[in-house]
Amino acid sequence: MKFLVKPKVNGFRLAKIRECFELFKELDTSGVLSRTYVRELLKGIQRFDLVEKLDVPLLINAESGKRSYFNLRQV
């Protein structure tokens, strides 16, 4: 996934990222994190199962007890 975000994230910062949450945090800081962008990243790494989960409304996630760590802006 790091390869896919190279155009959006500074190369030095990208090299320091080890965990996926750090990548999403950096994308959020850069102002490019959105539900649409995450969907495209997941498709790029062929994680269609996660794309389907991303399309589940956040309210359903809250009712099931799952916590959302990122406020993904819809675009």
N, CA, C and O atoms as a Tripos MOL2 file, in Angstrom:
@<TRIPOS>MOLECULE
protein
  300   299    75     0     0
PROTEIN
NO_CHARGES

@<TRIPOS>ATOM
      1 N           0.8240   -1.1820    0.0000 N.3       1 MET1
      2 CA          0.0000    0.0000    0.0000 C.3       1 MET1
      3 C           0.8790    1.2610    0.0000 C.2       1 MET1
      4 O           0.4920    2.2940   -0.5450 O.2       1 MET1
      5 N           2.0440    1.1630    0.6070 N.am      2 LYS2
      6 CA          2.9430    2.3200    0.6340 C.3       2 LYS2
      7 C           3.3290    2.7560   -0.7730 C.2       2 LYS2
      8 O           3.4610    3.9490   -1.0470 O.2       2 LYS2
      9 N           3.5080    1.7870   -1.6630 N.am      3 PHE3
     10 CA          3.8510    2.1060   -3.0440 C.3       3 PHE3
     11 C           2.7530    2.9380   -3.7060 C.2       3 PHE3
     12 O           3.0430    3.8380   -4.4950 O.2       3 PHE3
     13 N           1.5000    2.6370   -3.3870 N.am      4 LEU4
     14 CA          0.3680    3.3270   -4.0050 C.3       4 LEU4
     15 C           0.2230    4.7820   -3.5420 C.2       4 LEU4
     16 O          -0.3470    5.6060   -4.2570 O.2       4 LEU4
     17 N           0.7300    5.0900   -2.3650 N.am      5 VAL5
     18 CA          0.5660    6.4520   -1.8410 C.3       5 VAL5
     19 C           1.7990    7.3290   -2.0580 C.2       5 VAL5
     20 O           1.8280    8.4740   -1.6070 O.2       5 VAL5
     21 N           2.8140    6.8050   -2.7440 N.am      6 LYS6
     22 CA          4.0380    7.5800   -2.9660 C.3       6 LYS6
     23 C           3.7880    8.9890   -3.5000 C.2       6 LYS6
     24 O           4.4340    9.9290   -3.0350 O.2       6 LYS6
     25 N           2.8760    9.1740   -4.4580 N.am      7 PRO7
     26 CA          2.6500   10.5290   -4.9600 C.3       7 PRO7
     27 C           2.0250   11.4800   -3.9300 C.2       7 PRO7
     28 O           2.0700   12.6970   -4.1060 O.2       7 PRO7
     29 N           1.4440   10.9320   -2.8630 N.am      8 LYS8
     30 CA          0.7140   11.7560   -1.8920 C.3       8 LYS8
     31 C           1.4810   12.0250   -0.6040 C.2       8 LYS8
     32 O           1.1640   12.9710    0.1170 O.2       8 LYS8
     33 N           2.4940   11.2010   -0.3030 N.am      9 VAL9
     34 CA          3.1910   11.3030    0.9840 C.3       9 VAL9
     35 C           4.6800   11.5310    0.7410 C.2       9 VAL9
     36 O           5.2710   10.9300   -0.1560 O.2       9 VAL9
     37 N           5.2670   12.3900    1.5360 N.am     10 ASN10
     38 CA          6.6940   12.6710    1.4850 C.3      10 ASN10
     39 C           7.4860   11.3760    1.6350 C.2      10 ASN10
     40 O           7.2110   10.5760    2.5290 O.2      10 ASN10
     41 N           8.4700   11.1700    0.7580 N.am     11 GLY11
     42 CA          9.2570    9.9370    0.7410 C.3      11 GLY11
     43 C           9.9640    9.6510    2.0510 C.2      11 GLY11
     44 O          10.0410    8.4940    2.4640 O.2      11 GLY11
     45 N          10.4850   10.6750    2.7190 N.am     12 PHE12
     46 CA         11.1690   10.4940    4.0000 C.3      12 PHE12
     47 C          10.1930    9.9780    5.0550 C.2      12 PHE12
     48 O          10.4980    9.0440    5.7970 O.2      12 PHE12
     49 N           9.0120   10.6050    5.1100 N.am     13 ARG13
     50 CA          8.0040   10.1710    6.0810 C.3      13 ARG13
     51 C           7.5010    8.7670    5.7560 C.2      13 ARG13
     52 O           7.2660    7.9570    6.6530 O.2      13 ARG13
     53 N           7.3400    8.4960    4.4780 N.am     14 LEU14
     54 CA          6.8600    7.1910    4.0430 C.3      14 LEU14
     55 C           7.8360    6.0820    4.4610 C.2      14 LEU14
     56 O           7.4170    4.9900    4.8430 O.2      14 LEU14
     57 N           9.1160    6.3690    4.3870 N.am     15 ALA15
     58 CA         10.1340    5.3800    4.7660 C.3      15 ALA15
     59 C          10.0790    5.0420    6.2510 C.2      15 ALA15
     60 O          10.4540    3.9380    6.6440 O.2      15 ALA15
     61 N           9.6220    5.9660    7.0710 N.am     16 LYS16
     62 CA          9.5590    5.7480    8.5140 C.3      16 LYS16
     63 C           8.3040    4.9960    8.9480 C.2      16 LYS16
     64 O           8.2440    4.4890   10.0680 O.2      16 LYS16
     65 N           7.3130    4.9200    8.0820 N.am     17 ILE17
     66 CA          6.0390    4.2800    8.4220 C.3      17 ILE17
     67 C           6.2030    2.7620    8.4320 C.2      17 ILE17
     68 O           6.7000    2.1730    7.4720 O.2      17 ILE17
     69 N           5.7780    2.1390    9.5340 N.am     18 ARG18
     70 CA          5.8810    0.6820    9.6850 C.3      18 ARG18
     71 C           4.5080    0.0110    9.8150 C.2      18 ARG18
     72 O           4.3630   -1.1610    9.4670 O.2      18 ARG18
     73 N           3.5300    0.7210   10.2980 N.am     19 GLU19
     74 CA          2.1970    0.1570   10.5460 C.3      19 GLU19
     75 C           1.1560    0.8790    9.6910 C.2      19 GLU19
     76 O           1.3160    2.0510    9.3490 O.2      19 GLU19
     77 N           0.1000    0.1640    9.3580 N.am     20 CYS20
     78 CA         -0.9350    0.7260    8.4950 C.3      20 CYS20
     79 C          -1.6040    1.9530    9.1230 C.2      20 CYS20
     80 O          -1.9070    2.9170    8.4210 O.2      20 CYS20
     81 N          -1.8360    1.9220   10.4340 N.am     21 PHE21
     82 CA         -2.4670    3.0620   11.0740 C.3      21 PHE21
     83 C          -1.6050    4.3180   10.9460 C.2      21 PHE21
     84 O          -2.1310    5.4280   10.8670 O.2      21 PHE21
     85 N          -0.2780    4.1420   10.9270 N.am     22 GLU22
     86 CA          0.6170    5.2890   10.7370 C.3      22 GLU22
     87 C           0.4460    5.8660    9.3330 C.2      22 GLU22
     88 O           0.4960    7.0800    9.1410 O.2      22 GLU22
     89 N           0.2480    4.9970    8.3710 N.am     23 LEU23
     90 CA          0.0350    5.4420    6.9950 C.3      23 LEU23
     91 C          -1.2570    6.2410    6.8900 C.2      23 LEU23
     92 O          -1.2800    7.3090    6.2790 O.2      23 LEU23
     93 N          -2.3320    5.7280    7.4830 N.am     24 PHE24
     94 CA         -3.6060    6.4480    7.4400 C.3      24 PHE24
     95 C          -3.5280    7.7710    8.1980 C.2      24 PHE24
     96 O          -4.1290    8.7650    7.7900 O.2      24 PHE24
     97 N          -2.7930    7.7760    9.2880 N.am     25 LYS25
     98 CA         -2.6140    9.0190   10.0540 C.3      25 LYS25
     99 C          -1.8750   10.0610    9.2070 C.2      25 LYS25
    100 O          -2.2340   11.2380    9.2140 O.2      25 LYS25
    101 N          -0.8510    9.6270    8.4850 N.am     26 GLU26
    102 CA         -0.0920   10.5360    7.6210 C.3      26 GLU26
    103 C          -0.9620   11.0440    6.4700 C.2      26 GLU26
    104 O          -0.9000   12.2210    6.1170 O.2      26 GLU26
    105 N          -1.7680   10.1600    5.8890 N.am     27 LEU27
    106 CA         -2.6800   10.5810    4.8220 C.3      27 LEU27
    107 C          -3.6950   11.5910    5.3410 C.2      27 LEU27
    108 O          -4.0380   12.5480    4.6470 O.2      27 LEU27
    109 N          -4.1740   11.3760    6.5630 N.am     28 ASP28
    110 CA         -5.1190   12.3170    7.1600 C.3      28 ASP28
    111 C          -4.4580   13.6660    7.3920 C.2      28 ASP28
    112 O          -5.0520   14.7080    7.1160 O.2      28 ASP28
    113 N          -3.2280   13.6490    7.9000 N.am     29 THR29
    114 CA         -2.4830   14.8840    8.1340 C.3      29 THR29
    115 C          -2.2420   15.6350    6.8250 C.2      29 THR29
    116 O          -2.2730   16.8650    6.7890 O.2      29 THR29
    117 N          -2.0040   14.8870    5.7610 N.am     30 SER30
    118 CA         -1.7660   15.4900    4.4460 C.3      30 SER30
    119 C          -3.0440   15.9950    3.7920 C.2      30 SER30
    120 O          -2.9960   16.7070    2.7880 O.2      30 SER30
    121 N          -4.1840   15.6270    4.3610 N.am     31 GLY31
    122 CA         -5.4630   16.0950    3.8230 C.3      31 GLY31
    123 C          -5.9850   15.2990    2.6400 C.2      31 GLY31
    124 O          -6.8710   15.7720    1.9280 O.2      31 GLY31
    125 N          -5.4610   14.1100    2.4130 N.am     32 VAL32
    126 CA         -5.9140   13.3030    1.2710 C.3      32 VAL32
    127 C          -6.7220   12.0800    1.6890 C.2      32 VAL32
    128 O          -7.1950   11.3330    0.8320 O.2      32 VAL32
    129 N          -6.8860   11.8660    2.9830 N.am     33 LEU33
    130 CA         -7.6160   10.6960    3.4510 C.3      33 LEU33
    131 C          -9.1130   10.9030    3.2550 C.2      33 LEU33
    132 O          -9.6970   11.8330    3.8100 O.2      33 LEU33
    133 N          -9.7150   10.0450    2.4790 N.am     34 SER34
    134 CA        -11.1540   10.0480    2.2800 C.3      34 SER34
    135 C         -11.6040    8.6160    2.0720 C.2      34 SER34
    136 O         -10.7920    7.7360    1.7870 O.2      34 SER34
    137 N         -12.8770    8.3890    2.2120 N.am     35 ARG35
    138 CA        -13.4030    7.0460    2.0070 C.3      35 ARG35
    139 C         -13.1230    6.5780    0.5810 C.2      35 ARG35
    140 O         -12.7690    5.4190    0.3630 O.2      35 ARG35
    141 N         -13.2800    7.4730   -0.3810 N.am     36 THR36
    142 CA        -13.0270    7.1320   -1.7840 C.3      36 THR36
    143 C         -11.5670    6.7450   -1.9900 C.2      36 THR36
    144 O         -11.2790    5.7680   -2.6810 O.2      36 THR36
    145 N         -10.6480    7.4960   -1.4030 N.am     37 TYR37
    146 CA         -9.2240    7.2090   -1.5670 C.3      37 TYR37
    147 C          -8.8520    5.8710   -0.9230 C.2      37 TYR37
    148 O          -8.0960    5.0910   -1.5000 O.2      37 TYR37
    149 N          -9.3800    5.6110    0.2630 N.am     38 VAL38
    150 CA         -9.1070    4.3440    0.9320 C.3      38 VAL38
    151 C          -9.6710    3.1890    0.1120 C.2      38 VAL38
    152 O          -9.0380    2.1390   -0.0010 O.2      38 VAL38
    153 N         -10.8510    3.3780   -0.4560 N.am     39 ARG39
    154 CA        -11.4450    2.3500   -1.3070 C.3      39 ARG39
    155 C         -10.5220    2.0190   -2.4770 C.2      39 ARG39
    156 O         -10.3170    0.8480   -2.7970 O.2      39 ARG39
    157 N          -9.9680    3.0470   -3.1120 N.am     40 GLU40
    158 CA         -9.0570    2.8300   -4.2420 C.3      40 GLU40
    159 C          -7.7630    2.1390   -3.8070 C.2      40 GLU40
    160 O          -7.2390    1.2890   -4.5270 O.2      40 GLU40
    161 N          -7.2540    2.5020   -2.6370 N.am     41 LEU41
    162 CA         -6.0520    1.8370   -2.1160 C.3      41 LEU41
    163 C          -6.3190    0.3550   -1.8640 C.2      41 LEU41
    164 O          -5.5040   -0.4980   -2.2160 O.2      41 LEU41
    165 N          -7.4540    0.0570   -1.2590 N.am     42 LEU42
    166 CA         -7.7860   -1.3360   -0.9750 C.3      42 LEU42
    167 C          -7.9770   -2.1390   -2.2570 C.2      42 LEU42
    168 O          -7.5870   -3.3040   -2.3290 O.2      42 LEU42
    169 N          -8.5690   -1.5240   -3.2550 N.am     43 LYS43
    170 CA         -8.7060   -2.1960   -4.5510 C.3      43 LYS43
    171 C          -7.3230   -2.4270   -5.1640 C.2      43 LYS43
    172 O          -7.0860   -3.4540   -5.7990 O.2      43 LYS43
    173 N          -6.4180   -1.4760   -4.9720 N.am     44 GLY44
    174 CA         -5.0660   -1.5790   -5.5120 C.3      44 GLY44
    175 C          -4.2670   -2.7330   -4.9350 C.2      44 GLY44
    176 O          -3.3740   -3.2660   -5.5920 O.2      44 GLY44
    177 N          -4.5890   -3.1220   -3.7000 N.am     45 ILE45
    178 CA         -3.9150   -4.2720   -3.0910 C.3      45 ILE45
    179 C          -4.8240   -5.4970   -3.0830 C.2      45 ILE45
    180 O          -4.5500   -6.4800   -2.3940 O.2      45 ILE45
    181 N          -5.8880   -5.4310   -3.8400 N.am     46 GLN46
    182 CA         -6.8450   -6.5240   -4.0430 C.3      46 GLN46
    183 C          -7.4500   -7.0390   -2.7370 C.2      46 GLN46
    184 O          -7.5840   -8.2450   -2.5310 O.2      46 GLN46
    185 N          -7.8130   -6.0990   -1.8620 N.am     47 ARG47
    186 CA         -8.5060   -6.4520   -0.6190 C.3      47 ARG47
    187 C          -9.9720   -6.0680   -0.7470 C.2      47 ARG47
    188 O         -10.4600   -5.1630   -0.0710 O.2      47 ARG47
    189 N         -10.6610   -6.7810   -1.6370 N.am     48 PHE48
    190 CA        -12.0590   -6.4930   -1.9310 C.3      48 PHE48
    191 C         -12.9550   -6.7980   -0.7320 C.2      48 PHE48
    192 O         -14.0300   -6.2140   -0.6010 O.2      48 PHE48
    193 N         -12.5270   -7.6990    0.1330 N.am     49 ASP49
    194 CA        -13.2820   -7.9850    1.3420 C.3      49 ASP49
    195 C         -13.3460   -6.7490    2.2360 C.2      49 ASP49
    196 O         -14.3770   -6.4850    2.8560 O.2      49 ASP49
    197 N         -12.2550   -5.9940    2.3060 N.am     50 LEU50
    198 CA        -12.2360   -4.7730    3.1150 C.3      50 LEU50
    199 C         -12.9830   -3.6360    2.4330 C.2      50 LEU50
    200 O         -13.5530   -2.7780    3.1070 O.2      50 LEU50
    201 N         -12.9870   -3.6210    1.1060 N.am     51 VAL51
    202 CA        -13.7690   -2.6140    0.3770 C.3      51 VAL51
    203 C         -15.2420   -2.7730    0.7330 C.2      51 VAL51
    204 O         -15.9430   -1.7860    0.9540 O.2      51 VAL51
    205 N         -15.7060   -4.0100    0.7880 N.am     52 GLU52
    206 CA        -17.0990   -4.2700    1.1550 C.3      52 GLU52
    207 C         -17.3870   -3.7980    2.5690 C.2      52 GLU52
    208 O         -18.4460   -3.2250    2.8250 O.2      52 GLU52
    209 N         -16.4670   -4.0280    3.4870 N.am     53 LYS53
    210 CA        -16.6650   -3.5870    4.8740 C.3      53 LYS53
    211 C         -16.6460   -2.0670    4.9780 C.2      53 LYS53
    212 O         -17.3250   -1.4920    5.8280 O.2      53 LYS53
    213 N         -15.8810   -1.4270    4.1290 N.am     54 LEU54
    214 CA        -15.8110    0.0320    4.1420 C.3      54 LEU54
    215 C         -17.1550    0.6420    3.7600 C.2      54 LEU54
    216 O         -17.4850    1.7450    4.1970 O.2      54 LEU54
    217 N         -17.9290   -0.0690    2.9480 N.am     55 ASP55
    218 CA        -19.2220    0.4320    2.5050 C.3      55 ASP55
    219 C         -20.3210    0.2730    3.5430 C.2      55 ASP55
    220 O         -21.4410    0.7360    3.3270 O.2      55 ASP55
    221 N         -20.0220   -0.3800    4.6730 N.am     56 VAL56
    222 CA        -21.0060   -0.5250    5.7490 C.3      56 VAL56
    223 C         -21.0920    0.7990    6.4820 C.2      56 VAL56
    224 O         -20.0640    1.3520    6.8730 O.2      56 VAL56
    225 N         -22.3060    1.3250    6.6780 N.am     57 PRO57
    226 CA        -22.4400    2.6150    7.3870 C.3      57 PRO57
    227 C         -21.8120    2.5700    8.7810 C.2      57 PRO57
    228 O         -21.8370    1.5390    9.4530 O.2      57 PRO57
    229 N         -21.2560    3.6930    9.1970 N.am     58 LEU58
    230 CA        -20.5820    3.7640   10.4930 C.3      58 LEU58
    231 C         -21.5250    3.4910   11.6510 C.2      58 LEU58
    232 O         -21.0940    2.9950   12.6920 O.2      58 LEU58
    233 N         -22.8090    3.8060   11.4900 N.am     59 LEU59
    234 CA        -23.7870    3.5660   12.5460 C.3      59 LEU59
    235 C         -23.8790    2.0760   12.8480 C.2      59 LEU59
    236 O         -23.9570    1.6900   14.0140 O.2      59 LEU59
    237 N         -23.8710    1.2460   11.8310 N.am     60 ILE60
    238 CA        -23.9170   -0.2010   12.0330 C.3      60 ILE60
    239 C         -22.6630   -0.6600   12.7690 C.2      60 ILE60
    240 O         -22.7430   -1.5200   13.6470 O.2      60 ILE60
    241 N         -21.5170   -0.1040   12.4260 N.am     61 ASN61
    242 CA        -20.2770   -0.4420   13.1330 C.3      61 ASN61
    243 C         -20.3780   -0.0610   14.6040 C.2      61 ASN61
    244 O         -19.9170   -0.8070   15.4680 O.2      61 ASN61
    245 N         -20.9720    1.0840   14.8950 N.am     62 ALA62
    246 CA        -21.1020    1.5340   16.2770 C.3      62 ALA62
    247 C         -22.0410    0.6080   17.0520 C.2      62 ALA62
    248 O         -21.7910    0.3010   18.2170 O.2      62 ALA62
    249 N         -23.1180    0.1640   16.4030 N.am     63 GLU63
    250 CA        -24.0620   -0.7170   17.0750 C.3      63 GLU63
    251 C         -23.4510   -2.0820   17.3730 C.2      63 GLU63
    252 O         -23.8140   -2.7200   18.3610 O.2      63 GLU63
    253 N         -22.5390   -2.5270   16.5390 N.am     64 SER64
    254 CA        -21.9230   -3.8380   16.7440 C.3      64 SER64
    255 C         -20.7630   -3.7730   17.7390 C.2      64 SER64
    256 O         -20.1740   -4.8020   18.0700 O.2      64 SER64
    257 N         -20.4330   -2.5740   18.2150 N.am     65 GLY65
    258 CA        -19.3680   -2.4330   19.1890 C.3      65 GLY65
    259 C         -18.0070   -2.1830   18.5910 C.2      65 GLY65
    260 O         -17.0260   -2.0630   19.3260 O.2      65 GLY65
    261 N         -17.9190   -2.1000   17.2690 N.am     66 LYS66
    262 CA        -16.6320   -1.8380   16.6350 C.3      66 LYS66
    263 C         -16.3130   -0.3550   16.7600 C.2      66 LYS66
    264 O         -17.2050    0.4890   16.6680 O.2      66 LYS66
    265 N         -15.0550   -0.0450   16.9670 N.am     67 ARG67
    266 CA        -14.6350    1.3420   17.1040 C.3      67 ARG67
    267 C         -14.0430    1.8350   15.8080 C.2      67 ARG67
    268 O         -13.2980    1.1160   15.1420 O.2      67 ARG67
    269 N         -14.3690    3.0500   15.4510 N.am     68 SER68
    270 CA        -13.8070    3.6760   14.2490 C.3      68 SER68
    271 C         -12.7180    4.6410   14.6990 C.2      68 SER68
    272 O         -12.9840    5.5620   15.4720 O.2      68 SER68
    273 N         -11.4900    4.4360   14.2200 N.am     69 TYR69
    274 CA        -10.3690    5.2650   14.6590 C.3      69 TYR69
    275 C         -10.1210    6.4550   13.7570 C.2      69 TYR69
    276 O          -9.4250    7.3950   14.1430 O.2      69 TYR69
    277 N         -10.6770    6.4250   12.5690 N.am     70 PHE70
    278 CA        -10.4380    7.5180   11.6230 C.3      70 PHE70
    279 C         -11.7540    8.0600   11.1470 C.2      70 PHE70
    280 O         -12.6700    7.3020   10.8290 O.2      70 PHE70
    281 N         -11.8540    9.3640   11.0940 N.am     71 ASN71
    282 CA        -13.0310   10.0200   10.5790 C.3      71 ASN71
    283 C         -12.8360   10.2030    9.0840 C.2      71 ASN71
    284 O         -12.2870   11.2170    8.6520 O.2      71 ASN71
    285 N         -13.2770    9.2400    8.2930 N.am     72 LEU72
    286 CA        -13.0670    9.2830    6.8560 C.3      72 LEU72
    287 C         -14.0740   10.2340    6.2190 C.2      72 LEU72
    288 O         -15.2860   10.0580    6.3450 O.2      72 LEU72
    289 N         -13.5560   11.2270    5.5450 N.am     73 ARG73
    290 CA        -14.4220   12.1780    4.8530 C.3      73 ARG73
    291 C         -14.9280   11.5330    3.5760 C.2      73 ARG73
    292 O         -14.1520   10.9650    2.8060 O.2      73 ARG73
    293 N         -16.2320   11.6230    3.3540 N.am     74 GLN74
    294 CA        -16.7780   11.0940    2.1070 C.3      74 GLN74
    295 C         -16.5620   12.1050    1.0050 C.2      74 GLN74
    296 O         -16.7810   13.3020    1.1890 O.2      74 GLN74
    297 N         -16.1300   11.6100   -0.1450 N.am     75 VAL75
    298 CA        -15.8900   12.4550   -1.3110 C.3      75 VAL75
    299 C         -16.6830   11.9110   -2.4510 C.2      75 VAL75
    300 O         -16.6410   12.4610   -3.5510 O.2      75 VAL75
@<TRIPOS>BOND
     1     1     2 1
     2     2     3 1
     3     3     4 2
     4     3     5 am
     5     5     6 1
     6     6     7 1
     7     7     8 2
     8     7     9 am
     9     9    10 1
    10    10    11 1
    11    11    12 2
    12    11    13 am
    13    13    14 1
    14    14    15 1
    15    15    16 2
    16    15    17 am
    17    17    18 1
    18    18    19 1
    19    19    20 2
    20    19    21 am
    21    21    22 1
    22    22    23 1
    23    23    24 2
    24    23    25 am
    25    25    26 1
    26    26    27 1
    27    27    28 2
    28    27    29 am
    29    29    30 1
    30    30    31 1
    31    31    32 2
    32    31    33 am
    33    33    34 1
    34    34    35 1
    35    35    36 2
    36    35    37 am
    37    37    38 1
    38    38    39 1
    39    39    40 2
    40    39    41 am
    41    41    42 1
    42    42    43 1
    43    43    44 2
    44    43    45 am
    45    45    46 1
    46    46    47 1
    47    47    48 2
    48    47    49 am
    49    49    50 1
    50    50    51 1
    51    51    52 2
    52    51    53 am
    53    53    54 1
    54    54    55 1
    55    55    56 2
    56    55    57 am
    57    57    58 1
    58    58    59 1
    59    59    60 2
    60    59    61 am
    61    61    62 1
    62    62    63 1
    63    63    64 2
    64    63    65 am
    65    65    66 1
    66    66    67 1
    67    67    68 2
    68    67    69 am
    69    69    70 1
    70    70    71 1
    71    71    72 2
    72    71    73 am
    73    73    74 1
    74    74    75 1
    75    75    76 2
    76    75    77 am
    77    77    78 1
    78    78    79 1
    79    79    80 2
    80    79    81 am
    81    81    82 1
    82    82    83 1
    83    83    84 2
    84    83    85 am
    85    85    86 1
    86    86    87 1
    87    87    88 2
    88    87    89 am
    89    89    90 1
    90    90    91 1
    91    91    92 2
    92    91    93 am
    93    93    94 1
    94    94    95 1
    95    95    96 2
    96    95    97 am
    97    97    98 1
    98    98    99 1
    99    99   100 2
   100    99   101 am
   101   101   102 1
   102   102   103 1
   103   103   104 2
   104   103   105 am
   105   105   106 1
   106   106   107 1
   107   107   108 2
   108   107   109 am
   109   109   110 1
   110   110   111 1
   111   111   112 2
   112   111   113 am
   113   113   114 1
   114   114   115 1
   115   115   116 2
   116   115   117 am
   117   117   118 1
   118   118   119 1
   119   119   120 2
   120   119   121 am
   121   121   122 1
   122   122   123 1
   123   123   124 2
   124   123   125 am
   125   125   126 1
   126   126   127 1
   127   127   128 2
   128   127   129 am
   129   129   130 1
   130   130   131 1
   131   131   132 2
   132   131   133 am
   133   133   134 1
   134   134   135 1
   135   135   136 2
   136   135   137 am
   137   137   138 1
   138   138   139 1
   139   139   140 2
   140   139   141 am
   141   141   142 1
   142   142   143 1
   143   143   144 2
   144   143   145 am
   145   145   146 1
   146   146   147 1
   147   147   148 2
   148   147   149 am
   149   149   150 1
   150   150   151 1
   151   151   152 2
   152   151   153 am
   153   153   154 1
   154   154   155 1
   155   155   156 2
   156   155   157 am
   157   157   158 1
   158   158   159 1
   159   159   160 2
   160   159   161 am
   161   161   162 1
   162   162   163 1
   163   163   164 2
   164   163   165 am
   165   165   166 1
   166   166   167 1
   167   167   168 2
   168   167   169 am
   169   169   170 1
   170   170   171 1
   171   171   172 2
   172   171   173 am
   173   173   174 1
   174   174   175 1
   175   175   176 2
   176   175   177 am
   177   177   178 1
   178   178   179 1
   179   179   180 2
   180   179   181 am
   181   181   182 1
   182   182   183 1
   183   183   184 2
   184   183   185 am
   185   185   186 1
   186   186   187 1
   187   187   188 2
   188   187   189 am
   189   189   190 1
   190   190   191 1
   191   191   192 2
   192   191   193 am
   193   193   194 1
   194   194   195 1
   195   195   196 2
   196   195   197 am
   197   197   198 1
   198   198   199 1
   199   199   200 2
   200   199   201 am
   201   201   202 1
   202   202   203 1
   203   203   204 2
   204   203   205 am
   205   205   206 1
   206   206   207 1
   207   207   208 2
   208   207   209 am
   209   209   210 1
   210   210   211 1
   211   211   212 2
   212   211   213 am
   213   213   214 1
   214   214   215 1
   215   215   216 2
   216   215   217 am
   217   217   218 1
   218   218   219 1
   219   219   220 2
   220   219   221 am
   221   221   222 1
   222   222   223 1
   223   223   224 2
   224   223   225 am
   225   225   226 1
   226   226   227 1
   227   227   228 2
   228   227   229 am
   229   229   230 1
   230   230   231 1
   231   231   232 2
   232   231   233 am
   233   233   234 1
   234   234   235 1
   235   235   236 2
   236   235   237 am
   237   237   238 1
   238   238   239 1
   239   239   240 2
   240   239   241 am
   241   241   242 1
   242   242   243 1
   243   243   244 2
   244   243   245 am
   245   245   246 1
   246   246   247 1
   247   247   248 2
   248   247   249 am
   249   249   250 1
   250   250   251 1
   251   251   252 2
   252   251   253 am
   253   253   254 1
   254   254   255 1
   255   255   256 2
   256   255   257 am
   257   257   258 1
   258   258   259 1
   259   259   260 2
   260   259   261 am
   261   261   262 1
   262   262   263 1
   263   263   264 2
   264   263   265 am
   265   265   266 1
   266   266   267 1
   267   267   268 2
   268   267   269 am
   269   269   270 1
   270   270   271 1
   271   271   272 2
   272   271   273 am
   273   273   274 1
   274   274   275 1
   275   275   276 2
   276   275   277 am
   277   277   278 1
   278   278   279 1
   279   279   280 2
   280   279   281 am
   281   281   282 1
   282   282   283 1
   283   283   284 2
   284   283   285 am
   285   285   286 1
   286   286   287 1
   287   287   288 2
   288   287   289 am
   289   289   290 1
   290   290   291 1
   291   291   292 2
   292   291   293 am
   293   293   294 1
   294   294   295 1
   295   295   296 2
   296   295   297 am
   297   297   298 1
   298   298   299 1
   299   299   300 2
@<TRIPOS>SUBSTRUCTURE
     1 MET1         2 RESIDUE 1 A MET
     2 LYS2         6 RESIDUE 1 A LYS
     3 PHE3        10 RESIDUE 1 A PHE
     4 LEU4        14 RESIDUE 1 A LEU
     5 VAL5        18 RESIDUE 1 A VAL
     6 LYS6        22 RESIDUE 1 A LYS
     7 PRO7        26 RESIDUE 1 A PRO
     8 LYS8        30 RESIDUE 1 A LYS
     9 VAL9        34 RESIDUE 1 A VAL
    10 ASN10       38 RESIDUE 1 A ASN
    11 GLY11       42 RESIDUE 1 A GLY
    12 PHE12       46 RESIDUE 1 A PHE
    13 ARG13       50 RESIDUE 1 A ARG
    14 LEU14       54 RESIDUE 1 A LEU
    15 ALA15       58 RESIDUE 1 A ALA
    16 LYS16       62 RESIDUE 1 A LYS
    17 ILE17       66 RESIDUE 1 A ILE
    18 ARG18       70 RESIDUE 1 A ARG
    19 GLU19       74 RESIDUE 1 A GLU
    20 CYS20       78 RESIDUE 1 A CYS
    21 PHE21       82 RESIDUE 1 A PHE
    22 GLU22       86 RESIDUE 1 A GLU
    23 LEU23       90 RESIDUE 1 A LEU
    24 PHE24       94 RESIDUE 1 A PHE
    25 LYS25       98 RESIDUE 1 A LYS
    26 GLU26      102 RESIDUE 1 A GLU
    27 LEU27      106 RESIDUE 1 A LEU
    28 ASP28      110 RESIDUE 1 A ASP
    29 THR29      114 RESIDUE 1 A THR
    30 SER30      118 RESIDUE 1 A SER
    31 GLY31      122 RESIDUE 1 A GLY
    32 VAL32      126 RESIDUE 1 A VAL
    33 LEU33      130 RESIDUE 1 A LEU
    34 SER34      134 RESIDUE 1 A SER
    35 ARG35      138 RESIDUE 1 A ARG
    36 THR36      142 RESIDUE 1 A THR
    37 TYR37      146 RESIDUE 1 A TYR
    38 VAL38      150 RESIDUE 1 A VAL
    39 ARG39      154 RESIDUE 1 A ARG
    40 GLU40      158 RESIDUE 1 A GLU
    41 LEU41      162 RESIDUE 1 A LEU
    42 LEU42      166 RESIDUE 1 A LEU
    43 LYS43      170 RESIDUE 1 A LYS
    44 GLY44      174 RESIDUE 1 A GLY
    45 ILE45      178 RESIDUE 1 A ILE
    46 GLN46      182 RESIDUE 1 A GLN
    47 ARG47      186 RESIDUE 1 A ARG
    48 PHE48      190 RESIDUE 1 A PHE
    49 ASP49      194 RESIDUE 1 A ASP
    50 LEU50      198 RESIDUE 1 A LEU
    51 VAL51      202 RESIDUE 1 A VAL
    52 GLU52      206 RESIDUE 1 A GLU
    53 LYS53      210 RESIDUE 1 A LYS
    54 LEU54      214 RESIDUE 1 A LEU
    55 ASP55      218 RESIDUE 1 A ASP
    56 VAL56      222 RESIDUE 1 A VAL
    57 PRO57      226 RESIDUE 1 A PRO
    58 LEU58      230 RESIDUE 1 A LEU
    59 LEU59      234 RESIDUE 1 A LEU
    60 ILE60      238 RESIDUE 1 A ILE
    61 ASN61      242 RESIDUE 1 A ASN
    62 ALA62      246 RESIDUE 1 A ALA
    63 GLU63      250 RESIDUE 1 A GLU
    64 SER64      254 RESIDUE 1 A SER
    65 GLY65      258 RESIDUE 1 A GLY
    66 LYS66      262 RESIDUE 1 A LYS
    67 ARG67      266 RESIDUE 1 A ARG
    68 SER68      270 RESIDUE 1 A SER
    69 TYR69      274 RESIDUE 1 A TYR
    70 PHE70      278 RESIDUE 1 A PHE
    71 ASN71      282 RESIDUE 1 A ASN
    72 LEU72      286 RESIDUE 1 A LEU
    73 ARG73      290 RESIDUE 1 A ARG
    74 GLN74      294 RESIDUE 1 A GLN
    75 VAL75      298 RESIDUE 1 A VAL
